[in-house]
Amino acid sequence: MSMHETPRFEGSYLGAAAKISSRAIMECKICWSRYEPEEGDETRQIPPGTSFLALPDDWKCPTCDAPKVQFMVAEDPGQDSGEQTARGGDDPAARMRQAVPALEAEFREIHNGKMRDVPFVNKALHVEAVGFRPWDGHFLGVLVAPWFMNLTLLPGPGDDWSTLTTGQKELFDFPSGTYEFIHVVRPGSGGYKTCSLFSPMADFASQLQAKEVARAVMHALFDADNREETDGRATIRQRRAGDLQAAEAASAEPVAPKRASRRAVLSGRLAGEAQSGKADSPEENEGR
């Protein structure tokens, strides 16, 4: 039976990501083995304190090798202790702990179900949320995927973004300038707003390199020295070193990540110089 034919058990991980807390104890439907966040998974070197939603997309039951979609909620101490996991919850820390893994989980399923064998997908990369933090009542960070990197704004405790219109544009001001975000609504993660950084991701030699660029973007975004007087709405871009691909081809070792200058990270003038070309719109580069 394929992944798409797997039964959607009531209370299972598939489709229920927004309803369980980061402390949820999950149970395998096949062999009844449990995953407890406080213990992690020694067999896969998953450290204690890792929520079920934050497990790698290829994680499987350590006893019977069943995929994550076969796990059901056994008990949820986070719910019992009052941790708010619904999108309208009033605890910002709990809301972010839930929202970010839910976003990762949805795009891991998109990758596994639709994108894995697409030619332009970078097989050296995987889905990962980087640098998310509270900002102006919302949660801001970078979502890295094998086919795109986007600045992403998730709804905060007081936000109801379920009625957003996909494709609608909105401007947000940061110390480095004003940036255009596009509204997106998805069945699993709900509504959020996104600003395209890179698509495709061919210039990245490793996940480490992509994460370094994402962190540099989050730092430079709040640095007023990066403000472009002539183009405040410029899309964030990071200048790629011209010898990355040659160095990767010449060596079996991963190419060390290179941190761009502040102006290189935040300059719309780089759009014509980036090897990846003009970025697709978020609705195109996220949901192929």
Secondary structure, DSSP 4 states (H G I P E B T S, - for coil): --GGGS---TTBSTT-GGGS-TT-EEEETTT--EE-TTT-BGGGTBPTT--GGGS-TT-B-TTT--BGGGEEEEE-HHHHTT---STT-S-HHHHHHHHHHHHHHHHHHHIIIIITT-TTS-TT---EEEEEEEETTEEEEEEEETTEEEEEEE--TT---TT--TT-EEEEEETTEEEEEEEEEETTTEEEEEEEEESS-TT---HHHHHHHHHHHHHHHT-GGG--TT-TTPPP--PPPTTHHHHHHH-SSPPPP-PPPHHHHS-GGGGGT-TT-SPPPHHHHH--
